[in-house]
Structures are given as C-alpha cells and as structure tokens.
Amino acid sequence: MSRQATPSAAPRTGRVGPAPVPFGQFIVKVHGRCNLACRYCYLYEGPDRTWRDRPAAASSAVLGRTASRIAEHAEVHRLGEIALVLHGGEPLLLGADRLAAFAERVRDRAPAGCIVTTTVQTNATLLTGARIAVLARHGINIGISLDGGLSSHNALRTDHAGRPSWPAASRGARLLADRHHEAYAGILAVVDPRTDPVEMYESLLALHPPALDLLLPHGNWTAPPPGLPVAHPAHSAHPGGIGRPTPYGDWLCAVFDRWWPAGRRETKVRLFEECLALLLGLPGATESLGLDPVNAIVVETDGTIEQIDSLKSAYDGAAVTGLDVFRHTFDDALRHPGVAARQGGADALAAVCRTCPLLSVCGGGHYAHRYRAGHGFANPSVYCADLDRLVRHVAARLAEATAGDPP
C-alpha cells in the first residue's frame, strides 16, 4: 500500500500506451498520528520520514478541497462507484462526528448516480458503542487491523508507554461484531510465520469477521521481511528465489487448507478468493495478485497527493508525487510516472516475471516487495518463491475439486 527510482513532481507530458485507469479508491489520511506504537510498523518505524513534517490532523480546508477533487474526478470520468477509505495513523483520533461529516460531504458533492462506499480502517482500541453508532448511522463501514485473535498474537501492538493494546482492541472488535455487524467490514491481519497458522485463523474467526485480509509484511530485496532468507536476486539460482525455504507460502497454504474444505464459507479470505478467481480466468481486484491496474491514490493530512503507503517501506519519499489537492487534480496524479508504472501490467515487470507461467495469477506480486536499492522496482517480488508455493498449491486443490466436472 511501487515505482520510480526517485520521486519527482509529475510531468505534464502525455504518456505512451493505454489510457490511464481512473482512480476508484481514495485513501484519505484524516489523522496522521497513531495512539499505538507497533514495533514493526513500516509507516512510523520504517525508512520514510515524510510524516514527521505534516500536521497531525487534516484541516477542514484540506477535507473540503479533497471532497471537491474526488467529486471532480468522478464527474470527469463518469464513475458509477468510488471507494472512500478514512485512514491514518488512527483515524478515530479525528473523532467519529468529523469522520461522518467528511463522508457526508463527499457523498453530497459526488455526481448524481455515483455510489460512494466509505470505510474507516482502525486498530479498534478507540471503538465504543457511541462511536460505532455514529459511523454506522452515516453508512461508514468499519475495518479493523489486528495481528490475530489472541493476546499473544498482538504482543507487539503496544501503546506509546509500552502497554498492551489487546484489552481495548478486543473489546472494540467484539462490540463491533456483536452489536453492529451490519457495519463490520472485516479484519486486516499481517502474516507472521512464527505463529500457528490454523490457531491464528480460527482465533480471528471467533471475532466473526465477514471478510479477512491476510497481508504479507512489507519488505524488499534491500530490507527483507522477518525470517525470510533471501539472496540478492541477481546472485540466486533463480532471480526470484525459487527453491529457497517458503515460510510465508507454507503458512498461507496451511490456512488455505483449513479454509477451503470447511463445508461453508466461514468468512471471505480475499487473497484466496482472488487467487481462485485468477486461476479460473476471472478478473482479480487485489494489489497483491494479478495484473489489473492499481487505481488507488492517497491524500495526506496536509493535502498532498501521494502514491500508496506501502511504497514508504522502500525508501524515504518513495510515495511522493509533488502534487496537492489545492493546486492539482487527480488527473494530474494519473500522469505521474509512478502511477503509470502501477498501471503498466506485464510491461512493467522484470523479464523473469514476464516469462513465468504463473504471470496472470501472481502478477509479479505486490509492487513494494519488488524494490532493490539502486535498481528500483523492476525485480521479482522478494516473496516470489512464497507466491509460487501458494499459487501452485491453490491450483492443485482447485484441480482436485473440479476433477470429473464436464468441460
């Protein structure tokens, strides 16, 4: 949550190739600080430092201008639906009433017939019955971020005084699940191969999420993910590391084997459902798999327009565009070379990826995971071997399930 070797202001020249895909997801950083100090956080503990010079909260002027720019983009491109994501930091630090007011402003300014789906992504510690009620009343779905459904899974998620966040987070999560399930968007969890995969999955099921996002931790060839023994891609027997241990792929396969034969859909697991869809030749809609163009853009608390946050795990300023909502449109952002690279499909991938039989499913993996200092993003994913393991495993299970079906 990908591109050019060095950040720069967006050029005003045209681009070669297919027309850019309009933005359909607008991630607005309503609050740029967090009440937690998770020890692994790529945003505040990683190489990027741009957040330090930004205001803690978005002003009314920034939010108003952002709403107008979103409406303008939807009008110009005749969009029938857009997704508004209220993000941070911890967005609830802005207050539920201000979040609701901003969501209503975006809806009011959107062109007639354009559906605005709004989600707030929170660590759940500040969720109360009153706050959830305000958000739900204004049609704002609530997604929560956890490392698992047990206290031991969330040991690294502490506040700034080192106190555990789990008591407050679990209260908020259960309150949402038990009393306001209609507003429950799901749970986002980062894969940790040190945990028991089935235990972790089932502990999250106990929180009754309608959907579950299992994300690989952000890392790259220069700063490898925890516990991943990677070699320089140019020095490996296979440039993507095929043949090395696959702790993340093994973990995901174990969860898939618990989820797939369950007999009923206990919850949506987006990574698995997207993998299955792509294997069947259907469109995919996740940033981690497939070749569909990325159509998300970020507005920071000071109104600057940036690329997806995950790029900040690569180097300081990696998401910078030089644009802001006061002087630029979102169409200006579409012309930025970094955005163009995210929409370049197979042409933007490393040569080894373009010749891979899993290309249409893997899609080269997450853009941020391809980075190598001095060489940009034209590399296989640092998780190449893990993705190979997962995709082939899912394909085998799908083949078993459909054996004997009429052609």
C-alpha positions, -999 to 999 in steps of 0.1 A, spaced: 0 0 0 58 10 -62 76 26 -87 101 51 -99 137 50 -86 135 86 -74 104 107 -65 97 137 -86 69 161 -95 45 147 -121 55 156 -156 29 174 -177 37 155 -208 14 127 -222 21 91 -217 26 63 -242 5 33 -241 -31 26 -230 -51 54 -214 -47 55 -176 -74 39 -155 -92 65 -133 -89 63 -96 -117 44 -80 -103 43 -44 -94 74 -25 -75 68 8 -77 100 29 -53 104 58 -77 121 82 -53 118 111 -15 113 107 -7 101 141 -14 68 160 -22 60 196 -2 28 192 35 22 186 35 -12 170 72 -22 169 71 -35 133 52 -5 118 66 2 84 50 37 84 64 51 116 94 28 121 105 24 85 127 44 62 102 71 53 101 103 74 77 125 55 50 121 81 71 140 107 66 173 89 29 170 83 1 182 106 -13 156 129 -49 160 116 -64 171 83 -79 206 85 -114 214 74 -99 232 43 -80 200 33 -110 178 38 -133 202 19 -109 205 -10 -103 168 -11 -141 162 -13 -143 186 -42 -114 169 -60 -129 135 -56 -162 147 -69 -145 163 -99 -127 131 -108 -159 111 -105 -176 136 -127 -149 138 -154 -147 100 -157 -184 93 -152 -177 69 -124 -206 49 -111 -190 39 -79 -160 50 -58 -145 38 -25 -136 63 2 -112 50 28 -107 70 60 -72 62 72 -43 72 94 -24 68 117 -55 61 137 -85 78 120 -107 77 151 -84 103 167 -102 128 145 -135 119 161 -164 99 148 -185 131 142 -159 147 120 -154 114 101 -191 112 94 -192 149 83 -165 143 58 -181 112 44 -213 131 40 -195 159 23 -180 135 -3 -214 119 -9 -231 153 -13 -206 165 -38 -204 133 -58 -222 134 -91 -257 120 -93 -257 83 -96 -222 78 -82 -223 54 -52 -197 63 -25 -188 33 -3 -170 45 28 -148 25 52 -127 35 82 -97 14 90 -89 14 127 -69 -5 153 -102 -9 172 -88 4 205 -110 36 203 -142 18 193 -171 24 217 -208 18 213 -214 55 207 -187 59 181 -197 28 162 -233 40 162 -223 74 147 -203 57 120 -230 31 112 -257 57 111 -237 76 84 -231 44 64 -194 41 72 -182 5 73 -155 -3 99 -125 -24 92 -101 -33 120 -64 -42 120 -52 -70 143 -23 -95 144 -46 -123 154 -75 -130 178 -54 -138 209 -34 -116 232 -2 -134 224 -7 -126 187 -8 -89 194 22 -86 218 40 -62 195 9 -39 193 15 -16 223 8 20 231 35 46 234 41 37 270 46 0 261 12 -11 275 -6 -39 256 -34 -28 232 -52 -61 232 -77 -55 260 -90 -23 243 -88 -37 208 -106 -70 217 -134 -51 234 -138 -29 204 -137 -58 180 -163 -78 199 -185 -48 203 -185 -43 166 -191 -80 159 -218 -85 184 -238 -52 182 -232 -36 148 -223 -65 125 -240 -46 96 -212 -20 98 -184 -46 101 -161 -46 70 -137 -72 82 -102 -77 97 -68 -70 82 -40 -91 96 -4 -94 86 11 -129 82 36 -139 109 51 -173 101 62 -177 137 25 -182 147 5 -213 143 -15 -206 111 -46 -226 120 -47 -213 155 -43 -177 143 -70 -181 116 -95 -197 140 -89 -171 166 -99 -144 141 -129 -164 131 -140 -162 167 -144 -124 161 -169 -132 133 -154 -111 105 -174 -110 73 -140 -108 54 -104 -113 62 -74 -98 45 -41 -117 50 -13 -95 40 24 -102 36 46 -79 58 62 -52 37 98 -60 28 120 -60 -2 154 -72 -15 172 -45 4 153 -48 36 140 -85 36 109 -95 56 114 -110 90 127 -146 89 130 -147 51 164 -159 40 168 -141 7 198 -136 -16 205 -108 -40 182 -116 -69 210 -114 -94 230 -139 -74 203 -165 -69 199 -197 -89 165 -183 -98 162 -145 -98 130 -147 -77 145 -171 -52 126 -202 -63 140 -232 -44 146 -214 -11 125 -220 20 90 -206 18 78 -198 54 52 -173 43 39 -195 15 38 -226 38 18 -205 64 -7 -194 38 -11 -229 24 -19 -242 59 -46 -216 63 -60 -223 29 -63 -260 37 -83 -251 68 -105 -225 49 -111 -244 16 -127 -277 28 -147 -261 56 -181 -270 40 -194 -235 44 -180 -200 38 -169 -191 73 -155 -158 61 -142 -143 29 -104 -145 26 -97 -121 -1 -62 -134 -10 -76 -169 -15 -107 -158 -34 -87 -136 -57 -62 -164 -64 -90 -188 -72 -107 -163 -95 -75 -156 -114 -68 -193 -118 -103 -196 -133 -96 -167 -157 -118 -142 -139 -108 -106 -130 -89 -100 -99 -91 -70 -76 -62 -72 -51 -29 -53 -51 -10 -85 -42 -20 -107 -72 -29 -103 -108 -22 -77 -135 -52 -54 -131 -41 -17 -129 -39 -2 -94 -65 25 -91 -59 38 -56 -45 72 -45 -37 88 -11 -44 123 2 -22 131 32 -32 154 62 -17 185 45 -35 178 13 -5 164 -6 -14 137 -31 7 106 -27 10 70 -40 1 41 -19 16 40 16 33 6 11 59 23 -10 72 40 21 86 7 32 112 10 3 129 44 9 123 79 23 100 98 0 91 68 -22 54 78 -23 60 115 -31 44 130 -62 49 167 -58 11 172 -61 -16 185 -37 -53 189 -38 -52 227 -38 -31 231 -70 -36 198 -88 -64 174 -99 -64 137 -96 -59 135 -134 -26 152 -128 -17 123 -105 -27 98 -132 1 113 -153 27 107 -126 53 81 -137 49 61 -105 12 58 -110 17 49 -147 41 21 -136 14 7 -112 -9 5 -142 16 -9 -167 6 -45 -163 31 -71 -176 52 -45 -194 62 -30 -161 76 -63 -147 110 -79 -147 119 -101 -176 118 -132 -155 82 -124 -144 70 -118 -180 81 -153 -189 67 -171 -158 38 -195 -163 21 -181 -132 22 -145 -145 -15 -140 -150 -22 -151 -114 8 -138 -95 12 -106 -115 47 -101 -101 34 -97 -66 30 -65 -46 49 -36 -62 66 -25 -30 80 -60 -25 100 -58 -57 122 -29 -47 160 -32 -46 182 -1 -38 199 11 -69 176 -9 -92 141 4 -84 112 -19 -88 120 -39 -119 126 -71 -100 107 -102 -90 89 -99 -56 110 -107 -26 82 -132 -19 85 -148 -54 91 -183 -40 63 -180 -14 38 -168 -40 49 -197 -63 42 -221 -35 8 -206 -27 -5 -203 -63 6 -239 -72 -10 -252 -40 -43 -234 -46 -42 -246 -83 -37 -282 -72 -66 -280 -47 -88 -264 -73 -79 -292 -98 -88 -318 -72 -122 -302 -65 -131 -299 -102 -118 -333 -114 -145 -350 -134 -165 -318 -139 -179 -315 -175 -157 -293 -197 
